[in-house]
Every structure is written in C-alpha cells, then in structure tokens.
Amino acid sequence: MTDRSPGDQQGTPRKAALAAWIGSALEYYDFFIYGSAAALIFSKVFFDESDPATATLQSLASFGVAYAARPVGAFILGHVGDRFGRKKIMVFTLILMGVSTFLIGCLPTRDQIGGLAPALLVLLRVLQGLSAAGEQASANSMTLEHSPAHQRGYYTSFTLNGTQFGQILATFAFIPVAALPEEQLLSWGWRVPFWLSVAVAVVGWVIRRKLEETPAFEREVAEGTVPKMPLSLLFRDHWASVLRVVCAALIATVSTIFTVWALNYATSDAIGLDKATMLWVGVAANGVALVTIPLWARLSDRIGRRPVFLIGAVGSPIMIFVYLAAINSKSYPLIFLVGILTLGVVYSASNGIWPSLYGEMFTTKVRLSGMAIGTQIGFAIAGFAVASAAGIVSPSGWLGLQGWTGVAIFTGILCAISAIAVLTARETAHVPTEELGLKPAGDGVSTPA
C-alpha cells in the first residue's frame, strides 16, 4: 500500500470527486444523446416509416436495449472491479462508450442497407449499455472510499451531478440539430453529436489514468484479502442488499419517463409542441439539479440517507402527474416551471444521494459488484419503462392502464416499490467507513449485513 502525506489524503477526495464528475459527464453525454435521437430521429432513419406508431415504439425500445445489456455488464465489470481495482474499470468504460457512440454516428440508414441498419444500431447500443454498467458503480466506489466518513454523501453526489451535466451537454448538442431543416436533420445533422464522442474517449483517459486507487482496496491488496470470486461472496452474504438496491433503483423510471417518453409524447402529432423548446425544458431542469443534488447530499450527511431519498421517491410520482398534465395544457411557462420542480428539485433528492445510500450497503470486498448488479437490474426495468409507457398510450392500453394518466400511475407504482425498499434499509450515514456492509451481532462481532 502506498504511503500518502496528510496533504495528499486531504486532496484526494476532491480529486476523486472531480474525476467522477468529469468522467460521468462525458460518458453520459454519450449515453443520453441516444435518448434524444431515439425520441426525435431514429424512428425515421432506422425503422419502417410505413407504420409510424410501430416505428416509434421500436425506436424507444432500442433505447431500452442498453438497459437490458447493463446487468450483463454489471456481472462482468463488477467482478473485475472488486478483483483488480476501481481505476481499471473507470478507464475502460469511458473508452468503450466513446468508441461505440462514435460508430453509431457512422451507421448507414435503413434506406441504404435495409434491416441490417437497425441491427447494427442495437448492437452498438448494447455496447453503450455494457460500458454504462460499470461507470457509475466504479466512480461511486472510488469516491466513497476516498471520502471522509462524515462527507460520503456529499462527495459521492458528484458522480450523479456529472451525469446530470452530461444530460445537459447531450441536450445542448441536439438543440441546434433539431432546428435544422428536415432533410439535413435526417441525412447528416443527427450524426454530429455522436461524432463528438471521440473527444470523450481522449479526455476521459487523460483524466482518469492519473487517479490513485482507493486506500480501502490497496489495504486489501496489501493484506492479501481481495476475494478471488467477489460474486460468490456477494450472493452468499449480501443477497438481501442486492435485492434492496434492485428495487430502490426503480426510482430511475422518473428520469427515463421525463427525458425520453415525455419528450416524444410532447412533440408528437397529438400534442404538437416544439422540439427545441421541449429540449430546453430538460436543460433547465438539469441545470437546477446541478445545484440541488449536492445540497440534498449534504442534508443526507446530517439527517440520514433514508429520509432524503424518500422525499424524492414519494414526491416524484406526484410531480410526474403534474408535469404530464402541464404538457397536455400546452402552456410552455407551466411546463418549464413544473419540469424544473419535478426533475431539478424533487427527483434530485433521491437521485443525489443514492450513490452513498447504495454503496454503504456493501463492504469494500463486494462494493463495486454489489452496486453495479443491483443498480443495473433496476435501471434495466426503468429503461424499458419508456417502451411500456408507449404501450400504455396506445389505443389498446397496457395492463389495464391507458393514456398519459396511466403512464403517471405506472411511474408511481415503481416509485412506491423503491420507497418500500429503502424503508427496509439500515441507516448508514453515520456508520464508520470500515464498518459499512456489516451489522453488529449480539456478541459485538460484526457480520455481513
């Protein structure tokens, strides 16, 4: 284990938080430009336009494909991260995301090569999903294990803060693109944001390759206690925490419904709102989230993770209902106001503190794999919530739900599951870092939680 001076130890949490913020911003720029393209472009470029409703459903489903791939990536990258270190995963995921995103921008269209075009699109989207599977868990683990015990919530929130900034960048990239004439938009305009991902891989590699491995992992290496099969240990001793994270992660449905489905719904022929204006709603909401996320996280360091998370889990489905109602009113001032309150303020309560809440459920030996597998299974469900919402608003409805009110109810059900899962979790905000993932037994000996 390397020796570090007090000054180095004081500065490392900031370095880790900065690396997590910048890396997540760059990586999720790549991930979210696909969402904007799926909502606005891909149904016309890669899928059969002779049936617009089906093409839209297929385009939104292709967005969810990455979420289906993420659990697979979580098992692989989680094992590698707990076995060989957090830093290796943080560098690898950025490079994989940058390359796969750039190649999406190079794909020929359905008119050029037929059915092979959507097949290649889905394949590259799968690679995006594999990359995203390890990104947040590795960045969160790195930051949490470098952080002072009383500020873990604050420092780990920068991973999600970076994710929100990545969404802003992605939206900014598509605002001028969406304003192009239809012919230019569908021929070359949509490709430009994807080509910019070359910079993502280069910048991400430069930033993250200089970051030190965490003291907790280095200690395990020095003591020879790094597990050879982290997944076996995870499911033997921490299966309940994995299940709890899966259910809690369903809160991400709020984000996917807001940023993808609601955007598609608002700009559809039925509602007819302006594409560029609706993209600005996302920019404004995520801009506010950049401020509220660290504030919620600081609050969680003081009063605990659970109460702050529950503010978001209970308030978000209420706000989604109000937001969809605002879209149906076609009042832009109301849409902006409610959109900012929904995604920028209320949802940020849960979104900003889950990195610490979930990471503190596991020991160092299985933290990365536990977070990756738990979150990515939950996020996979949230990702396909977009396609489910498209089915709900179809003429036949889905599971007895129908119309935009059905979408709001569907979102509320998943948020309720998330809230219940967190209510069953142990409060860990004030637990020493070395005792995370353990619960005190009656004889005072700590055992896996």
C-alpha positions as CSV (number, residue, x, y, z in Angstrom):
1,M,0.0,0.0,0.0
2,T,1.4,3.4,-0.9
3,D,2.2,6.0,1.8
4,R,0.4,9.3,1.5
5,S,1.0,12.6,3.2
6,P,-1.8,14.3,5.1
7,G,-2.0,16.9,2.3
8,D,-2.4,14.2,-0.3
9,Q,-5.1,12.5,1.8
10,Q,-7.0,15.8,2.2
11,G,-6.9,16.5,-1.5
12,T,-7.6,13.0,-2.8
13,P,-11.4,13.1,-2.1
14,R,-11.7,16.2,-4.2
15,K,-9.6,14.6,-7.0
16,A,-11.8,11.5,-6.9
17,A,-15.0,13.6,-6.9
18,L,-13.7,15.6,-9.8
19,A,-12.6,12.5,-11.8
20,A,-16.1,11.0,-11.1
21,W,-17.9,14.2,-12.1
22,I,-16.0,14.8,-15.4
23,G,-16.0,11.2,-16.4
24,S,-19.7,10.7,-15.7
25,A,-20.5,13.9,-17.6
26,L,-18.6,12.8,-20.6
27,E,-19.8,9.2,-20.5
28,Y,-23.4,10.1,-20.0
29,Y,-23.3,12.7,-22.7
30,D,-22.7,9.8,-25.0
31,F,-25.4,7.7,-23.3
32,F,-28.1,10.3,-23.4
33,I,-27.7,11.7,-26.9
34,Y,-29.0,8.3,-27.9
35,G,-32.2,9.0,-25.9
36,S,-32.8,12.3,-27.7
37,A,-32.1,10.7,-31.0
38,A,-34.4,7.8,-30.2
39,A,-37.2,10.2,-29.3
40,L,-36.8,12.5,-32.3
41,I,-34.8,10.9,-35.1
42,F,-34.3,7.2,-35.2
43,S,-37.9,6.1,-36.0
44,K,-37.5,7.9,-39.3
45,V,-33.9,6.9,-40.1
46,F,-33.6,3.2,-38.9
47,F,-37.1,1.9,-38.6
48,D,-40.0,1.3,-41.1
49,E,-41.8,4.7,-41.6
50,S,-44.8,3.0,-43.3
51,D,-46.1,2.3,-39.8
52,P,-45.2,5.4,-37.7
53,A,-46.6,4.1,-34.4
54,T,-44.7,0.9,-34.6
55,A,-41.5,2.7,-35.8
56,T,-41.7,5.0,-32.7
57,L,-42.2,2.0,-30.4
58,Q,-39.2,0.2,-31.9
59,S,-37.1,3.3,-31.6
60,L,-37.9,3.8,-28.0
61,A,-37.4,0.1,-27.3
62,S,-33.9,0.4,-28.9
63,F,-33.2,3.0,-26.2
64,G,-34.1,0.3,-23.6
65,V,-31.8,-2.3,-25.1
66,A,-28.8,-0.7,-23.4
67,Y,-30.6,-1.1,-20.1
68,A,-31.1,-4.8,-20.8
69,A,-27.3,-5.2,-21.5
70,R,-26.3,-3.3,-18.4
71,P,-27.0,-6.2,-15.9
72,V,-24.7,-8.4,-18.0
73,G,-22.0,-5.8,-18.0
74,A,-22.5,-5.3,-14.3
75,F,-21.7,-9.0,-13.5
76,I,-18.5,-8.8,-15.7
77,L,-17.3,-5.4,-14.7
78,G,-18.3,-5.7,-11.1
79,H,-16.2,-8.9,-10.7
80,V,-13.2,-7.2,-12.4
81,G,-13.6,-4.0,-10.3
82,D,-13.7,-5.8,-7.0
83,R,-10.9,-8.2,-8.0
84,F,-8.5,-5.9,-9.7
85,G,-9.4,-2.3,-8.7
86,R,-11.8,0.5,-9.4
87,K,-9.4,2.6,-11.6
88,K,-9.2,0.0,-14.4
89,I,-13.0,-0.1,-14.8
90,M,-13.2,3.7,-14.8
91,V,-10.8,4.0,-17.7
92,F,-12.1,1.1,-19.7
93,T,-15.8,2.2,-19.6
94,L,-15.0,5.6,-21.0
95,I,-13.1,4.3,-23.9
96,L,-15.8,1.7,-24.7
97,M,-18.5,4.3,-24.6
98,G,-16.7,6.8,-26.7
99,V,-15.9,4.3,-29.5
100,S,-19.4,2.7,-29.6
101,T,-21.1,6.1,-29.7
102,F,-18.8,7.4,-32.5
103,L,-19.7,4.3,-34.6
104,I,-23.4,5.0,-34.2
105,G,-22.9,8.3,-35.9
106,C,-21.2,6.4,-38.8
107,L,-24.0,3.9,-39.4
108,P,-25.8,3.7,-42.8
109,T,-29.5,4.1,-42.6
110,R,-32.4,1.7,-43.3
111,D,-32.8,3.1,-46.8
112,Q,-29.2,2.3,-47.6
113,I,-28.7,-1.2,-46.2
114,G,-32.2,-2.3,-45.1
115,G,-32.8,-4.3,-42.0
116,L,-29.0,-4.5,-41.2
117,A,-29.1,-0.9,-40.2
118,P,-31.3,-1.3,-37.1
119,A,-29.5,-4.5,-36.2
120,L,-26.1,-2.6,-36.1
121,L,-27.7,0.2,-34.2
122,V,-29.0,-2.2,-31.5
123,L,-25.5,-3.9,-31.3
124,L,-23.8,-0.6,-30.7
125,R,-26.4,0.4,-28.1
126,V,-25.7,-2.9,-26.3
127,L,-22.0,-1.8,-26.1
128,Q,-23.1,1.5,-24.7
129,G,-25.1,-0.4,-22.0
130,L,-22.1,-2.6,-21.1
131,S,-20.0,0.5,-20.6
132,A,-22.6,2.3,-18.5
133,A,-22.9,-0.8,-16.3
134,G,-19.5,-0.2,-14.8
135,E,-19.3,3.5,-14.9
136,Q,-21.3,4.8,-12.0
137,A,-20.5,1.9,-9.7
138,S,-16.8,2.3,-10.2
139,A,-16.9,6.0,-9.9
140,N,-19.1,5.8,-6.8
141,S,-16.9,3.2,-5.2
142,M,-13.8,5.2,-5.9
143,T,-15.2,8.4,-4.5
144,L,-16.9,6.8,-1.4
145,E,-13.7,5.0,-0.4
146,H,-11.6,8.2,-0.7
147,S,-14.2,10.4,1.2
148,P,-14.1,11.4,4.9
149,A,-16.8,9.4,6.7
150,H,-18.9,12.4,7.6
151,Q,-19.0,13.7,4.0
152,R,-19.6,10.5,1.9
153,G,-22.9,11.7,0.7
154,Y,-21.6,15.0,-0.5
155,Y,-18.5,13.6,-2.3
156,T,-20.3,10.7,-4.0
157,S,-23.1,13.0,-5.2
158,F,-20.6,14.4,-7.8
159,T,-21.0,11.2,-9.8
160,L,-24.7,12.0,-10.3
161,N,-24.0,15.7,-10.6
162,G,-21.8,14.8,-13.6
163,T,-24.5,12.6,-15.0
164,Q,-26.9,15.5,-15.0
165,F,-24.3,17.7,-16.7
166,G,-23.9,15.0,-19.3
167,Q,-27.6,15.2,-20.0
168,I,-27.3,19.0,-20.4
169,L,-24.4,18.6,-22.9
170,A,-26.4,15.9,-24.8
171,T,-29.5,18.2,-24.9
172,F,-27.4,21.2,-26.0
173,A,-25.9,19.1,-28.8
174,F,-29.4,18.3,-30.1
175,I,-31.0,21.8,-29.8
176,P,-29.2,23.2,-32.9
177,V,-29.6,19.8,-34.6
178,A,-33.3,19.7,-34.0
179,A,-33.6,23.2,-35.6
180,L,-32.1,22.0,-38.9
181,P,-34.4,21.6,-41.9
182,E,-35.9,18.1,-42.0
183,E,-33.7,16.9,-44.9
184,Q,-30.4,18.0,-43.4
185,L,-31.5,16.7,-39.9
186,L,-32.2,13.2,-41.2
187,S,-29.2,13.0,-43.6
188,W,-26.2,14.2,-41.6
189,G,-27.3,16.6,-38.8
190,W,-28.2,13.9,-36.2
191,R,-24.7,12.3,-36.7
192,V,-22.7,15.3,-35.4
193,P,-23.4,14.8,-31.6
194,F,-22.3,11.2,-31.9
195,W,-19.1,12.0,-33.7
196,L,-18.1,14.4,-30.9
197,S,-17.6,11.3,-28.7
198,V,-14.1,11.0,-30.0
199,A,-13.2,13.8,-27.6
200,V,-14.9,11.8,-24.8
201,A,-12.5,8.9,-25.0
202,V,-9.4,11.1,-25.2
203,V,-10.4,13.5,-22.4
204,G,-11.7,10.7,-20.1
205,W,-8.5,8.7,-20.5
206,V,-6.2,11.6,-19.7
207,I,-8.2,12.5,-16.5
208,R,-8.8,9.1,-15.0
209,R,-5.4,7.4,-15.7
210,K,-3.7,9.7,-13.1
211,L,-6.2,8.9,-10.3
212,E,-4.9,6.8,-7.4
213,E,-6.6,3.6,-6.4
214,T,-8.6,3.8,-3.1
215,P,-6.9,3.2,0.3
216,A,-9.5,0.6,1.2
217,F,-8.7,-1.5,-1.9
218,E,-5.0,-1.0,-1.5
219,R,-5.3,-2.2,2.1
220,E,-7.0,-5.4,0.9
221,V,-4.2,-6.0,-1.7
222,A,-1.5,-5.4,0.9
223,E,-3.2,-7.8,3.4
224,G,-4.0,-10.4,0.7
225,T,-7.7,-10.4,1.4
226,V,-9.0,-9.4,-2.1
227,P,-11.6,-12.1,-2.9
228,K,-10.9,-14.3,-5.9
229,M,-14.6,-14.7,-6.6
230,P,-16.3,-11.5,-5.4
231,L,-19.7,-12.5,-6.9
232,S,-19.7,-15.7,-4.9
233,L,-19.1,-13.7,-1.7
234,L,-21.7,-11.1,-2.8
235,F,-24.6,-13.5,-3.3
236,R,-23.7,-15.6,-0.2
237,D,-23.5,-12.8,2.3
238,H,-25.1,-9.7,0.7
239,W,-28.0,-11.0,-1.4
240,A,-30.6,-9.1,0.6
241,S,-28.7,-5.8,-0.1
242,V,-28.5,-6.6,-3.8
243,L,-32.3,-7.2,-3.9
244,R,-32.9,-4.0,-1.9
245,V,-30.8,-1.9,-4.4
246,V,-32.6,-3.5,-7.4
247,C,-35.9,-2.4,-6.0
248,A,-34.7,1.1,-4.9
249,A,-33.1,1.7,-8.3
250,L,-36.6,1.7,-9.9
251,I,-36.7,5.3,-8.9
252,A,-34.8,5.9,-12.2
253,T,-38.1,5.4,-14.0
254,V,-38.8,9.1,-13.2
255,S,-35.8,10.2,-15.3
256,T,-36.4,8.0,-18.3
257,I,-40.1,8.9,-18.5
258,F,-39.3,12.6,-18.1
259,T,-36.3,12.8,-20.5
260,V,-37.4,10.3,-23.2
261,W,-41.0,9.3,-23.2
262,A,-42.4,12.7,-22.2
263,L,-40.2,14.4,-24.9
264,N,-41.6,12.1,-27.5
265,Y,-45.1,12.5,-26.3
266,A,-45.0,16.3,-26.1
267,T,-43.6,16.6,-29.7
268,S,-45.9,14.0,-31.2
269,D,-48.6,15.0,-33.7
270,A,-51.2,14.5,-30.9
271,I,-49.7,17.3,-28.7
272,G,-47.5,19.2,-31.3
273,L,-45.1,21.1,-29.0
274,D,-41.9,22.5,-30.4
275,K,-38.9,20.1,-30.3
276,A,-36.3,22.7,-29.5
277,T,-38.4,24.3,-26.7
278,M,-39.0,20.9,-25.1
279,L,-35.3,20.1,-25.2
280,W,-34.8,23.4,-23.3
281,V,-37.1,22.1,-20.5
282,G,-34.6,19.3,-19.9
283,V,-31.7,21.7,-19.9
284,A,-33.3,24.0,-17.4
285,A,-34.3,21.1,-15.1
286,N,-30.9,19.5,-15.2
287,G,-29.3,22.9,-14.7
288,V,-31.2,23.3,-11.4
289,A,-30.3,19.7,-10.5
290,L,-26.6,20.6,-10.6
291,V,-27.3,22.9,-7.6
292,T,-29.8,20.8,-5.7
293,I,-28.0,17.4,-5.9
294,P,-25.1,18.4,-3.7
295,L,-27.4,20.3,-1.4
296,W,-29.6,17.2,-0.9
297,A,-26.4,15.1,-0.4
298,R,-25.1,17.5,2.3
299,L,-28.5,17.2,4.0
300,S,-28.3,13.4,4.0
301,D,-24.9,13.7,5.7
302,R,-26.6,15.5,8.5
303,I,-30.0,13.8,8.9
304,G,-29.5,10.5,7.1
305,R,-29.9,8.9,3.7
306,R,-33.4,7.4,4.1
307,P,-35.4,10.5,4.8
308,V,-33.8,12.4,1.9
309,F,-34.3,9.5,-0.5
310,L,-37.9,9.2,0.5
311,I,-38.6,12.8,-0.3
312,G,-37.8,12.1,-3.9
313,A,-39.4,8.7,-4.0
314,V,-42.8,9.9,-2.7
315,G,-42.8,13.4,-4.4
316,S,-41.6,12.4,-7.8
317,P,-44.6,10.4,-9.0
318,I,-46.9,13.2,-7.9
319,M,-44.8,15.7,-9.8
320,I,-44.7,13.4,-12.9
321,F,-48.5,13.5,-12.9
322,V,-48.5,17.3,-12.7
323,Y,-45.8,17.5,-15.4
324,L,-47.7,15.4,-17.9
325,A,-50.8,17.4,-17.2
326,A,-48.8,20.6,-17.9
327,I,-47.7,19.1,-21.3
328,N,-51.4,18.4,-22.1
329,S,-52.2,22.0,-21.2
330,K,-49.6,23.1,-23.9
331,S,-48.6,26.0,-21.7
332,Y,-44.9,26.5,-22.1
333,P,-44.4,28.6,-18.9
334,L,-46.2,25.9,-16.9
335,I,-44.3,23.1,-18.5
336,F,-41.0,24.8,-17.6
337,L,-42.0,25.5,-14.0
338,V,-43.3,22.0,-13.3
339,G,-40.5,20.4,-15.3
340,I,-37.8,22.2,-13.2
341,L,-39.6,21.3,-9.9
342,T,-40.0,17.6,-11.0
343,L,-36.6,16.7,-12.3
344,G,-34.5,19.6,-10.9
345,V,-35.7,19.6,-7.3
346,V,-37.9,16.8,-6.1
347,Y,-36.3,13.9,-8.1
348,S,-32.8,15.1,-7.2
349,A,-33.5,14.3,-3.6
350,S,-33.3,10.6,-4.4
351,N,-31.0,10.9,-7.4
352,G,-28.3,12.8,-5.5
353,I,-27.9,10.5,-2.5
354,W,-28.4,7.0,-3.9
355,P,-24.6,6.7,-4.7
356,S,-23.9,6.9,-0.9
357,L,-27.0,5.0,0.1
358,Y,-26.4,2.0,-2.1
359,G,-22.6,2.0,-1.7
360,E,-22.8,2.0,2.1
361,M,-24.8,-1.3,2.0
362,F,-21.7,-3.3,1.0
363,T,-18.2,-4.0,2.2
364,T,-15.2,-3.0,0.2
365,K,-14.7,-6.6,-1.0
366,V,-18.0,-6.5,-2.9
367,R,-19.0,-2.8,-3.1
368,L,-18.5,-2.3,-6.8
369,S,-20.1,-5.6,-7.9
370,G,-23.0,-5.1,-5.4
371,M,-23.7,-1.6,-6.6
372,A,-23.3,-2.4,-10.3
373,I,-25.5,-5.5,-10.3
374,G,-28.2,-4.1,-8.1
375,T,-28.5,-0.7,-9.9
376,Q,-28.2,-2.1,-13.4
377,I,-31.0,-4.6,-12.9
378,G,-33.2,-1.9,-11.5
379,F,-32.1,0.6,-14.2
380,A,-32.9,-2.1,-16.9
381,I,-36.5,-2.1,-15.7
382,A,-36.5,1.7,-15.7
383,G,-35.1,1.8,-19.2
384,F,-37.9,-0.4,-20.6
385,A,-40.4,1.8,-18.8
386,V,-40.2,4.0,-21.8
387,A,-41.4,1.3,-24.1
388,S,-44.1,0.3,-21.5
389,A,-45.3,3.9,-21.5
390,A,-45.6,3.9,-25.3
391,G,-47.7,0.8,-25.0
392,I,-49.9,2.4,-22.3
393,V,-50.8,5.4,-24.5
394,S,-51.6,3.1,-27.5
395,P,-55.3,2.6,-28.3
396,S,-55.4,-0.8,-26.5
397,G,-53.5,0.3,-23.4
398,W,-51.4,-2.0,-21.3
399,L,-52.1,-3.9,-18.1
400,G,-55.4,-2.0,-17.6
401,L,-53.6,1.4,-17.8
402,Q,-54.3,3.8,-20.6
403,G,-53.3,7.3,-21.7
404,W,-50.9,9.8,-20.0
405,T,-52.7,9.3,-16.7
406,G,-51.9,5.6,-17.0
407,V,-48.2,6.5,-17.5
408,A,-48.2,8.6,-14.3
409,I,-49.8,5.7,-12.3
410,F,-47.3,3.3,-13.8
411,T,-44.4,5.5,-12.7
412,G,-46.0,5.9,-9.2
413,I,-46.2,2.1,-8.7
414,L,-42.5,1.7,-9.5
415,C,-41.6,4.6,-7.2
416,A,-43.6,3.0,-4.4
417,I,-41.6,-0.2,-4.7
418,S,-38.4,1.9,-4.5
419,A,-39.6,3.7,-1.3
420,I,-40.6,0.5,0.4
421,A,-37.1,-1.0,-0.3
422,V,-35.3,2.0,1.2
423,L,-37.6,1.9,4.3
424,T,-36.2,-1.6,4.9
425,A,-32.6,-0.5,4.7
426,R,-30.3,0.3,7.6
427,E,-29.4,4.0,8.1
428,T,-25.7,4.3,7.3
429,A,-24.9,8.0,7.1
430,H,-23.0,8.0,10.4
431,V,-21.5,4.5,10.3
432,P,-17.7,4.4,10.1
433,T,-16.4,3.5,6.6
434,E,-14.7,0.4,7.7
435,E,-17.9,-0.9,9.2
436,L,-20.1,-0.4,6.1
437,G,-21.8,-3.5,4.9
438,L,-21.6,-5.1,8.3
439,K,-24.2,-5.3,11.1
440,P,-23.3,-5.7,14.8
441,A,-24.1,-9.1,16.2
442,G,-25.3,-9.7,19.8
443,D,-21.7,-10.5,20.9
444,G,-20.4,-7.3,19.3
445,V,-18.8,-9.1,16.4
446,S,-19.7,-7.6,13.0
447,T,-21.2,-9.8,10.4
448,P,-22.3,-9.2,6.7
449,A,-25.5,-7.1,6.6
